[in-house]
Amino acid sequence: MPKKIDANETEKIERFSGPENSIEFSRNQGFSGHQKRKAFFSAAEIKKMIKSGNVLVGTERTIKNLKLGRVQKVLVSSNCPASVEKDVNYYAGLSGAELHKLEYPNDELSVICKKPFSISVLALLKGASK
């Protein structure tokens, strides 16, 4: 059971444990620690990142590079499987990478990246600009 927080106490943190992951939340400060952001990346921005050559496509390659600390941002499709999202969220939290949930489903993301297969996870390597 989560602990209750008084409205006057901003430093205490309530811990929610769900089936997918545990998330820390403070009422006055929003999410604390590693957070999942709902960001808007336009198709043109994603195409530009792919063209730069500093993007990894795929879950396994992303997780491998998250473990090595080489990833700056992780982009996850809107319909990414829960187990994949859980794993990527965990390793992104450990490595300090930003996690962004895209508004595009995986089949539309594959069209944007000009790939003949569905893409659920993209990773932007460190040293690359947005």
Backbone as JSON, one array per atom type, in Angstrom:
{
  "sequence": "MPKKIDANETEKIERFSGPENSIEFSRNQGFSGHQKRKAFFSAAEIKKMIKSGNVLVGTERTIKNLKLGRVQKVLVSSNCPASVEKDVNYYAGLSGAELHKLEYPNDELSVICKKPFSISVLALLKGASK",
  "N": [[0.85, -1.19, 0.0], [0.53, 2.26, -0.8], [2.14, 4.97, 0.87], [0.6, 7.73, 2.56], [0.74, 11.21, 1.8], [1.11, 14.28, 3.43], [-0.36, 17.44, 2.6], [1.23, 19.63, 3.16], [3.82, 18.72, 3.28], [6.44, 18.56, 1.2], [8.73, 17.16, 0.68], [8.55, 14.46, 1.23], [8.09, 11.31, -0.32], [5.84, 9.43, -2.24], [5.42, 6.06, -2.9], [4.54, 4.13, -5.58], [3.72, 0.92, -6.53], [3.48, -0.88, -9.34], [2.38, -3.33, -11.76], [4.05, -3.02, -13.98], [6.29, -1.37, -13.32], [8.0, 0.32, -10.65], [7.23, 3.57, -9.58], [8.31, 6.7, -8.53], [6.71, 9.4, -6.96], [6.0, 12.73, -6.22], [3.72, 14.96, -4.88], [3.96, 17.79, -5.11], [6.2, 18.15, -6.63], [6.12, 16.7, -8.99], [7.18, 14.02, -11.16], [9.94, 12.23, -9.84], [13.45, 11.47, -9.96], [14.19, 9.07, -12.47], [12.36, 9.67, -15.37], [9.54, 9.23, -17.54], [8.89, 10.77, -20.51], [6.4, 12.4, -22.39], [6.91, 13.27, -25.41], [6.94, 15.4, -28.27], [8.12, 14.5, -31.21], [8.64, 15.44, -34.4], [8.03, 13.93, -37.62], [9.92, 14.81, -39.44], [12.05, 15.57, -37.77], [12.8, 13.08, -36.72], [13.57, 11.77, -39.07], [15.75, 13.35, -39.72], [17.48, 12.75, -37.58], [17.94, 10.02, -38.12], [19.25, 10.22, -40.56], [21.62, 11.42, -39.75], [23.09, 9.36, -38.71], [23.55, 8.64, -36.1], [21.81, 7.05, -34.71], [20.32, 4.24, -33.21], [18.54, 1.36, -34.16], [16.09, -0.68, -32.87], [15.32, -2.95, -30.17], [17.14, -4.74, -28.83], [19.73, -3.8, -29.57], [19.55, -1.24, -28.53], [19.23, -1.69, -25.74], [21.64, -3.02, -25.2], [23.5, -0.93, -25.7], [22.59, 0.92, -23.84], [23.32, -0.34, -21.49], [26.05, -0.07, -21.73], [26.3, 2.62, -21.49], [26.16, 4.45, -23.6], [24.03, 5.81, -24.7], [21.98, 8.65, -25.24], [19.29, 9.56, -25.56], [16.19, 7.8, -25.57], [13.75, 6.67, -27.74], [10.47, 5.62, -27.76], [7.92, 3.76, -29.3], [4.35, 4.4, -29.6], [2.79, 2.13, -29.28], [4.41, 0.21, -28.14], [5.41, -2.98, -26.89], [4.59, -3.93, -23.52], [6.46, -5.35, -21.96], [8.88, -4.86, -23.26], [9.01, -2.09, -23.06], [9.21, -1.86, -20.3], [11.73, -3.04, -19.77], [13.45, -1.34, -21.25], [12.92, 1.08, -19.97], [13.93, 0.51, -17.43], [16.74, 0.1, -17.87], [17.35, 2.56, -19.04], [16.93, 4.23, -16.9], [19.02, 3.4, -15.22], [21.28, 4.14, -16.71], [20.94, 6.82, -17.04], [19.75, 7.95, -19.25], [17.44, 9.82, -21.27], [14.0, 9.08, -21.58], [11.61, 8.94, -24.04], [8.27, 8.87, -24.96], [6.81, 8.28, -27.95], [4.35, 9.64, -30.24], [3.75, 8.09, -32.34], [2.76, 4.96, -33.76], [4.39, 1.69, -33.95], [4.45, 0.68, -36.62], [4.09, 2.96, -38.2], [6.33, 4.37, -37.45], [8.29, 2.82, -38.61], [7.88, 3.39, -41.31], [8.56, 6.09, -41.35], [11.27, 5.86, -40.79], [12.06, 4.52, -43.01], [12.18, 1.68, -43.2], [11.66, -1.84, -43.72], [10.32, -3.17, -41.66], [8.68, -3.36, -38.45], [9.27, -0.85, -35.97], [9.95, -0.44, -32.67], [11.61, 0.75, -30.8], [13.94, 3.37, -30.69], [17.24, 4.68, -30.42], [19.15, 7.46, -29.51], [22.45, 8.2, -29.84], [25.08, 9.24, -27.57], [26.69, 12.42, -27.85], [25.51, 13.21, -30.11], [23.37, 15.58, -31.65], [19.97, 16.72, -31.08]],
  "CA": [[0.0, 0.0, 0.0], [1.31, 3.5, -0.81], [2.03, 5.84, 2.04], [-0.09, 8.98, 2.28], [1.56, 12.41, 1.98], [0.4, 15.47, 3.83], [-0.28, 18.49, 1.59], [2.28, 20.57, 3.53], [5.13, 18.09, 3.2], [6.81, 18.38, -0.19], [9.94, 16.36, 0.57], [8.24, 13.05, 1.31], [7.76, 10.71, -1.61], [4.93, 8.32, -2.2], [5.92, 5.04, -3.82], [3.51, 3.29, -6.16], [4.27, -0.27, -7.17], [2.54, -1.44, -10.29], [2.9, -4.54, -12.4], [5.08, -2.73, -14.96], [7.49, -0.8, -12.73], [7.68, 1.2, -9.53], [7.44, 4.96, -9.95], [8.29, 7.61, -7.4], [5.93, 10.57, -7.29], [5.76, 13.7, -5.17], [2.61, 15.78, -5.36], [4.33, 19.16, -5.44], [7.37, 18.19, -7.5], [5.97, 15.87, -10.17], [7.98, 12.81, -11.12], [11.31, 12.41, -9.37], [14.34, 10.45, -10.46], [14.06, 8.83, -13.9], [10.98, 9.89, -15.77], [9.13, 8.99, -18.91], [8.32, 12.01, -21.03], [5.6, 12.34, -23.61], [7.49, 14.34, -26.2], [6.54, 15.42, -29.66], [9.17, 14.53, -32.21], [8.01, 15.38, -35.71], [8.61, 12.96, -38.54], [11.11, 15.43, -40.03], [13.13, 15.49, -36.79], [13.24, 11.69, -36.65], [14.29, 11.52, -40.32], [17.04, 14.06, -39.61], [18.31, 11.96, -36.67], [18.32, 8.79, -38.83], [20.24, 10.61, -41.58], [22.89, 11.76, -39.1], [23.81, 8.11, -38.47], [23.79, 8.46, -34.67], [20.61, 6.43, -34.15], [20.24, 2.78, -33.21], [17.19, 0.86, -34.37], [15.84, -1.99, -32.28], [15.35, -3.11, -28.72], [18.36, -5.41, -28.34], [20.87, -2.9, -29.73], [19.35, -0.13, -27.6], [19.51, -2.16, -24.37], [23.07, -3.28, -25.13], [24.2, 0.34, -25.6], [22.2, 1.52, -22.57], [24.17, -0.97, -20.48], [27.4, 0.47, -21.9], [26.25, 4.05, -21.2], [26.4, 5.2, -24.83], [22.78, 6.37, -25.21], [21.55, 9.92, -24.68], [17.83, 9.55, -25.52], [15.52, 6.61, -26.1], [12.42, 6.97, -28.27], [9.66, 4.4, -27.73], [6.68, 3.94, -30.05], [3.15, 4.48, -28.76], [2.25, 0.79, -29.01], [5.52, -0.68, -27.78], [4.98, -3.98, -25.91], [4.83, -3.54, -22.13], [7.69, -5.96, -21.45], [10.0, -4.13, -23.87], [9.02, -0.76, -22.45], [9.68, -2.04, -18.92], [13.17, -3.27, -19.83], [14.1, -0.12, -21.72], [12.77, 2.06, -18.89], [14.85, 0.12, -16.36], [18.13, 0.38, -18.26], [17.48, 4.0, -19.25], [17.07, 4.79, -15.56], [20.36, 3.1, -14.71], [22.31, 4.85, -17.47], [20.68, 8.26, -17.02], [19.25, 8.39, -20.55], [16.06, 10.31, -21.28], [13.07, 8.19, -22.26], [10.51, 9.69, -24.64], [7.21, 8.07, -25.58], [6.38, 8.96, -29.17], [2.93, 9.56, -30.58], [3.64, 7.25, -33.52], [2.83, 3.51, -33.54], [5.61, 1.11, -34.5], [4.42, 0.54, -38.08], [4.29, 4.29, -38.77], [7.73, 4.71, -37.18], [9.1, 2.13, -39.62], [7.73, 4.14, -42.56], [9.35, 7.31, -41.18], [12.69, 5.47, -40.86], [12.24, 3.83, -44.29], [12.57, 0.3, -42.93], [10.57, -2.77, -44.06], [9.89, -3.9, -40.47], [8.18, -2.49, -37.38], [10.3, -0.34, -35.06], [9.37, -0.02, -31.4], [12.58, 1.5, -30.0], [15.07, 4.06, -31.32], [18.14, 5.26, -29.42], [20.05, 8.49, -29.99], [23.73, 8.03, -29.16], [25.68, 10.43, -26.96], [27.51, 13.18, -28.78], [24.68, 13.6, -31.25], [22.37, 16.59, -31.29], [18.58, 16.3, -31.27]],
  "C": [[0.89, 1.25, 0.0], [1.09, 4.28, 0.47], [1.32, 7.12, 1.64], [0.83, 10.15, 2.61], [0.67, 13.56, 2.41], [0.61, 16.54, 2.77], [0.86, 19.46, 1.89], [3.68, 20.0, 3.35], [5.47, 17.8, 1.75], [8.0, 17.45, -0.37], [9.66, 14.86, 0.61], [7.78, 12.54, -0.05], [6.87, 9.51, -1.39], [5.39, 7.3, -3.24], [4.74, 4.17, -4.27], [4.2, 2.09, -6.81], [3.2, -0.87, -8.05], [3.14, -2.68, -10.92], [4.03, -4.24, -13.38], [6.36, -2.19, -14.34], [7.07, 0.03, -11.52], [8.08, 2.61, -9.91], [7.38, 5.81, -8.69], [7.58, 8.89, -7.82], [5.76, 11.44, -6.06], [4.71, 14.67, -5.67], [3.02, 17.17, -5.79], [5.48, 19.24, -6.43], [7.21, 17.4, -8.78], [6.78, 14.6, -10.03], [9.38, 13.13, -10.63], [12.16, 11.26, -9.88], [14.18, 10.31, -11.96], [12.6, 8.97, -14.29], [10.75, 9.59, -17.24], [8.44, 10.25, -19.4], [7.52, 11.73, -22.28], [6.05, 13.51, -24.44], [6.98, 14.26, -27.63], [7.77, 15.57, -30.53], [8.46, 14.43, -33.55], [8.71, 14.35, -36.57], [9.89, 13.51, -39.16], [12.3, 15.37, -39.07], [13.69, 14.07, -36.68], [14.03, 11.32, -37.9], [15.68, 12.15, -40.27], [18.0, 13.28, -38.7], [18.81, 10.68, -37.35], [19.41, 9.1, -39.85], [21.6, 10.9, -40.97], [23.73, 10.51, -38.8], [24.09, 7.83, -37.01], [22.59, 7.83, -33.97], [20.7, 4.92, -34.28], [18.78, 2.38, -33.37], [17.09, -0.51, -33.71], [16.05, -2.05, -30.78], [16.67, -3.68, -28.22], [19.58, -4.49, -28.44], [20.77, -1.72, -28.76], [19.71, -0.55, -26.18], [21.0, -2.42, -24.19], [23.84, -1.97, -24.94], [23.8, 1.14, -24.37], [23.07, 0.95, -21.45], [25.59, -0.43, -20.52], [27.46, 1.98, -21.67], [26.49, 4.93, -22.42], [25.18, 5.95, -25.35], [22.4, 7.64, -24.47], [20.03, 9.96, -24.51], [17.32, 8.25, -26.11], [14.12, 7.03, -26.52], [11.65, 5.66, -28.37], [8.35, 4.68, -28.45], [5.47, 3.91, -29.1], [2.58, 3.11, -28.41], [3.35, -0.24, -28.75], [5.02, -1.7, -26.75], [5.41, -3.61, -24.5], [6.15, -4.12, -21.59], [8.93, -5.24, -22.0], [10.14, -2.76, -23.23], [9.55, -0.81, -21.02], [11.2, -2.2, -18.89], [13.92, -2.01, -20.22], [14.05, 0.96, -20.64], [13.76, 1.77, -17.76], [16.29, 0.51, -16.7], [18.37, 1.86, -18.55], [17.64, 4.71, -17.91], [18.46, 4.57, -14.98], [21.44, 3.93, -15.41], [22.1, 6.36, -17.48], [20.2, 8.8, -18.36], [17.81, 8.87, -20.42], [15.19, 9.34, -22.07], [11.89, 9.01, -22.75], [9.53, 8.73, -25.3], [6.69, 8.85, -26.77], [4.88, 8.81, -29.38], [2.68, 8.69, -31.8], [3.63, 5.77, -33.13], [4.04, 2.93, -34.27], [5.6, 0.93, -36.02], [4.61, 1.89, -38.78], [5.73, 4.75, -38.57], [8.65, 4.02, -38.2], [9.02, 2.82, -40.98], [8.57, 5.42, -42.5], [10.84, 7.01, -41.34], [13.05, 4.74, -42.14], [12.8, 2.42, -44.1], [11.39, -0.63, -43.25], [10.06, -3.6, -42.88], [9.45, -2.9, -39.41], [9.31, -2.1, -36.44], [9.6, 0.15, -33.8], [10.3, 0.88, -30.6], [13.67, 2.09, -30.9], [15.93, 4.64, -30.21], [19.05, 6.27, -30.1], [21.33, 8.4, -29.17], [24.25, 9.34, -28.6], [26.6, 11.11, -27.97], [26.76, 13.62, -30.0], [23.67, 14.64, -30.79], [20.99, 16.05, -31.6], [18.3, 16.25, -32.74]]
}
